């Protein structure tokens, strides 16, 4: 069993969620139920899937939920690119988020590759 609260990828993805909430809070109020909500759901899905996979008590299940988390992080990245393109996120914040996402993706891939088949 993996203890998700001790997992670096879970901690890093929780930090990412916090950052996403702070940034998306600055979006126009007209986006409250649109892009802002979608970005938050995608972000929350990342550590949630990691935690769920860890709680399944098997490496194959952990891998499966890491795949789900990976899908969510790529979905989030796409939504953040859109938010940047339409001016809701400044270039500096967009670049920081992109780097953080790349780091988390690498961490997830490395962890997944270390799990037995």
Backbone as a ProteinNet text record, in pm:
[ID]
protein_1_A
[PRIMARY]
XXXXXXXXXXXXXXXXXXXXXXXXXXXXXXXXXXXXXXXXXXXXXXXXXXXXXXXXXXXXXXXXXXXXXXXXXXXXXXXXXXXXXXXXXXXXXXXXXXXXXXXXXXXXXXXXXXXXX
[TERTIARY]
84.3	0	87.9	46.4	117.5	46.6	124.1	67.3	68.8	-47.1	-52.2	-5.9	-30.6	10.7	162.3	232.7	378.6	438.5	354.9	403.4	431.7	552.1	591.5	501.4	461.6	375.4	239.4	190.5	64.2	81.9	190.8	216.9	233.3	310.1	332.7	203	121.4	-4	-102.7	-96.3	-178.9	-134.4	-4.3	46.9	0.4	-1	-48.8	-195.8	-276.7	-419.2	-434.8	-358.7	-365.3	-330.8	-226.9	-185.4	-294.6	-357.4	-464.6	-582.6	-618	-729.7	-698.7	-576.3	-539.6	-541.8	-493.1	-488.7	-629.1	-705.6	-838.4	-935.8	-904.1	-987.5	-984.9	-883.6	-869.8	-939.8	-993.2	-1063.2	-1189.4	-1240.5	-1365.3	-1478	-1565.8	-1676.1	-1766.9	-1766.2	-1846.7	-1794.2	-1672.7	-1612.8	-1629.3	-1700.3	-1715.5	-1767	-1861	-1917.6	-1866	-1767.8	-1711.3	-1568.8	-1477	-1336.6	-1276	-1309.5	-1256.4	-1295.5	-1420.1	-1469.3	-1403.1	-1390.7	-1331.1	-1183.7	-1111.8	-970.6	-955.9	-1039.6	-1032.5	-1063.8	-1164.7	-1199.4	-1086.5	-1023.8	-910.9	-795.9	-767.6	-657.1	-684	-803.2	-838.5	-834.4	-865	-866.5	-728.2	-623.1	-487.1	-452	-447.1	-413.6	-522.2	-646.2	-755.2	-733.7	-694	-668	-543.9	-444.6	-325.8	-364.6	-443.6	-487.2	-574.3	-665.2	-752.1	-671.2	-577.1	-492.1	-412.1	-361.3	-283.7	-371.3	-496.6	-587	-638.1	-609.6	-657.7	-572.4	-458.1	-372.8	-316.5	-299.5	-232.9	-158.5	-44	35	-35.6	-103.3	-176.3	-283.9	-352.9	-453.5	-386.7	-273.2	-199.5	-163.2	-115.2	-80.3	-202	-313.9	-435.9	-476.9	-471.5	-512	-407.4	-282.6	-181.1	-211	-261.8	-303.2	-415.8	-510.7	-619.6	-565.2	-473.7	-413.5	-337.3	-270.5	-195.7	-291.3	-403.9	-503.9	-553.3	-574.8	-623.2	-520.5	-393.9	-291.5	-273.6	-289.2	-282.4	-406.9	-521.1	-643	-624.4	-571.4	-545.3	-450.1	-344.9	-246.5	-310.4	-396.9	-466.3	-555.7	-627.5	-716	-637.1	-521.3	-437.6	-382	-349	-302.5	-412.1	-534.4	-647.3	-665.2	-659.8	-675.2	-567.1	-447.7	-337.4	-362.8	-407.5	-432.2	-539.6	-638.2	-745	-721.7	-603	-561.8	-603.3	-649.9	-688.1	-567.8	-460	-336.4	-223.3	-140.8	-28.8	80.5	169.9	273.4	364	398.8	487.6	422.8	297.5	226.3	207.2	177.3	157.3	285.3	398.9	527.4	558.6	531.7	555.2	467.7	341.5	250.4	294.7	337.2	383.4	503	596.9	714	675.5	585.6	540.5	468.6	386	314.8	413.9	512.4	614	686.2	718.3	784.2	696.4	570.5	478.7	458.4	448.2	434.4	555.6	674.3	795.8	796.2	754.6	749	650	534.3	434.3	484.6	548.5	601.5	709	797.5	903.1	845.3	748.7	686.4	616	540.8	467.5	564.1	676.6	775.6	844.1	846	908.1	815	686.8	591	605.5	593.2	600.2	481.9	502.8	398.4	287.9
-119.4	0	124.6	220.8	348.2	447.4	517.2	620.1	751.9	787.8	901.6	1032.1	1050.8	1176.1	1188.4	1076.5	1078.3	1086.9	1075.6	1073.4	1215.1	1235	1366.5	1412.3	1320.6	1361.6	1410	1350.9	1396.5	1536.2	1555	1684.9	1795.1	1764.9	1864.1	1896.3	1794.6	1821.4	1897.5	1876.6	1956.7	2103	2125.5	2263	2326.7	2246.4	2296.5	2337.2	2255.2	2288.6	2421.2	2438.1	2563.5	2682.4	2667.2	2773.3	2801.1	2695.9	2710.4	2787.2	2756.1	2827.1	2976.1	3008.2	3148.1	3223.4	3158.7	3223.8	3233.6	3124.9	3126.5	3217.8	3250	3343.4	3483.1	3510.6	3641.2	3645.5	3532.2	3528.8	3614.9	3661.1	3738.1	3655.4	3720.3	3652	3579.3	3622.5	3553.9	3413.1	3384.5	3251.9	3161.4	3208.1	3132.2	2990	2975.6	2844.7	2789.6	2856.6	2814.5	2765.5	2837.6	2795.5	2785.8	2876.9	2874.7	2744.9	2708.6	2586.5	2462.8	2461	2346.4	2329.9	2440.5	2437.3	2382.6	2427.4	2380.6	2232.2	2186.5	2043.7	1958.1	2001.9	1926.9	1920.6	2032.8	2038.9	1948.9	1955.6	1874.9	1726.1	1692.3	1553.4	1488.5	1566.2	1510.3	1445.6	1520.7	1454.6	1357.6	1381.7	1290.9	1152.4	1148.3	1019.3	951.1	1027.7	969.6	906.3	978	926	801.8	805.3	689.5	567.3	587.3	475.7	418.1	505.2	460	379.3	415.2	347.1	213.7	180.3	56	-65.6	-42.1	-149.8	-244.9	-197.6	-280.8	-191.8	-239.3	-162.1	-144.4	-247.1	-224.5	-116.4	-113.8	-10.3	126.9	131.1	257	309.7	221.1	261.9	315.3	245.7	286.9	427.3	455.3	588.2	694.5	654.8	749.4	788.4	693.6	726.8	830.1	812.1	909.8	1047.3	1047.6	1173.3	1240.9	1158.7	1212.5	1276.9	1212.4	1272.4	1404.9	1411.3	1535.5	1647.1	1613.1	1718.8	1773.1	1686.8	1735.1	1818.2	1777	1855.8	1993.4	1996	2122.3	2209.6	2150.8	2227.2	2292.5	2219.6	2274.2	2391.5	2374.6	2481.8	2605.3	2584.1	2697.4	2770.5	2695.7	2759	2846.7	2795.8	2875.3	3000.9	2984.8	3100.5	3204.5	3158.2	3249.6	3319.8	3244.2	3301.2	3409.1	3394.6	3494.9	3601.5	3595.9	3704	3691	3574.8	3556.8	3527.5	3479.5	3449.8	3523.2	3594.3	3664.7	3565.2	3606.9	3518.9	3460.5	3540.4	3493.6	3379.6	3397.6	3292.6	3168.6	3189.3	3076.7	2994.6	3061	2990.3	2913.2	2973.7	2905	2780.6	2794.5	2680.1	2570.2	2608.9	2511.8	2432.2	2500.5	2432.2	2338.8	2384.1	2300.5	2176.3	2194.7	2081.3	1983.3	2033.7	1946.2	1864.6	1927.5	1857.2	1745.6	1775.7	1675.9	1560.8	1591.5	1486.9	1393.5	1449.5	1366.9	1280.8	1338.7	1263.5	1148.1	1173.4	1068.1	957.7	996.1	896	810.7	874.7	800.4	705.2	753.6	668.8	549.7	578.1	472.9	367.8	413.2	320.3	235.3	281.6	204.8	98.8	110.8	12.3	-119	-232.9	-359.4	-374.5	-453.2	-475.3	-552.8
0	0	0	-73.8	-80.4	11	89.5	178.3	100.3	47.3	-44.4	18.8	148	212.6	222.7	209.1	211.2	71	-30	-168.1	-217.9	-270	-319.9	-435.1	-521.9	-633.7	-583.3	-475.1	-417.8	-356.8	-281.2	-217.9	-322.7	-427	-533.2	-607.2	-630.2	-700.6	-611.4	-481.4	-389.3	-391.9	-396.2	-407.9	-538.6	-645.8	-774.7	-765.4	-700.2	-684	-611	-505.7	-430.1	-519.7	-597.9	-690	-793.7	-843.4	-942.6	-882.8	-760.2	-696.5	-681.6	-643.2	-626.4	-759.4	-863.9	-995.2	-1055.7	-1047.6	-1109.7	-1035.1	-912.1	-835.9	-898.5	-979.1	-1044.2	-1180.3	-1225.8	-1353.6	-1343.5	-1456.7	-1454.3	-1390.4	-1320.1	-1252.5	-1352.2	-1476.9	-1579.1	-1605	-1563.9	-1582.8	-1460.9	-1360.5	-1236.7	-1263	-1354.8	-1384.9	-1517.5	-1572.9	-1700.5	-1684.1	-1744.3	-1747.1	-1607.3	-1522	-1384.9	-1313.4	-1323.4	-1260.9	-1321.8	-1453.3	-1522.1	-1484.7	-1477.6	-1440.5	-1298.3	-1209.6	-1070.7	-1060.4	-1133.2	-1129.1	-1183.5	-1291.3	-1347.4	-1247.8	-1185.5	-1089.1	-969.3	-914.2	-796.8	-830.7	-952.1	-995.3	-989.1	-1000.7	-1003.1	-869.2	-758.4	-631.5	-585.8	-627.4	-589.7	-650	-776.2	-841	-783.5	-749.7	-686.4	-553	-474.5	-344.3	-361.8	-458	-478.4	-521.6	-611.5	-653.9	-538.8	-453.3	-337.1	-242	-232.9	-142.5	-193.6	-317.2	-376.2	-339.3	-276.7	-225.1	-330.4	-451.6	-551.9	-650.2	-694.3	-790.3	-924.9	-976.8	-1102.3	-1089.3	-976	-954.1	-939.6	-872.3	-858.6	-997	-1083.8	-1220.2	-1295	-1278.5	-1348.4	-1306.5	-1177.3	-1130	-1161.2	-1175.2	-1223.5	-1367.6	-1446.9	-1584.1	-1582.3	-1492.3	-1480.7	-1439.7	-1342.2	-1296.5	-1410.2	-1491.3	-1605	-1705.5	-1730	-1818.9	-1765.5	-1635.3	-1573.4	-1581.8	-1566.1	-1568.8	-1710.7	-1811	-1948.5	-1983.5	-1930.7	-1947.8	-1884.3	-1763	-1693.8	-1774.3	-1825.4	-1901.7	-2024.1	-2092.1	-2208.8	-2168.8	-2059.4	-2012.9	-1970.6	-1909.5	-1870.3	-1992.3	-2096.8	-2220.6	-2279.5	-2276.7	-2325.4	-2240.6	-2109	-2019.7	-2044.8	-2075.3	-2106.4	-2240.4	-2338.6	-2471.9	-2469.7	-2381.3	-2377.9	-2271.2	-2209	-2119.9	-1974.8	-1932.7	-1792.5	-1702.2	-1763.1	-1689	-1758.5	-1682	-1744.2	-1783.7	-1870.3	-1924.8	-1816.8	-1718.4	-1611.3	-1531.7	-1493.5	-1419.6	-1506.5	-1633.5	-1725.7	-1737.9	-1746.9	-1757.8	-1629	-1514.8	-1386.6	-1374.9	-1412.3	-1406.5	-1502.9	-1621.4	-1721	-1667.6	-1605.5	-1549.5	-1435.6	-1351.1	-1239	-1291	-1392.1	-1451.2	-1513.2	-1585.1	-1645.2	-1538.6	-1425.9	-1315.8	-1261.2	-1239.3	-1183.5	-1281.8	-1409.8	-1511.3	-1506.4	-1501	-1493.7	-1367.9	-1257	-1131.8	-1142.4	-1201.7	-1216.6	-1308.7	-1418.2	-1511.3	-1444.5	-1370.7	-1301.5	-1197.8	-1121.1	-1019.6	-1084.3	-1190.3	-1261.1	-1316	-1369.7	-1426.9	-1320.3	-1197.7	-1089.3	-1032	-1061.4	-1010.3	-1087.9	-1019.9	-1091.1	-1187.1	-1290.5	-1391.7	-1339.7
[MASK]
+++++++++++++++++++++++++++++++++++++++++++++++++++++++++++++++++++++++++++++++++++++++++++++++++++++++++++++++++++++

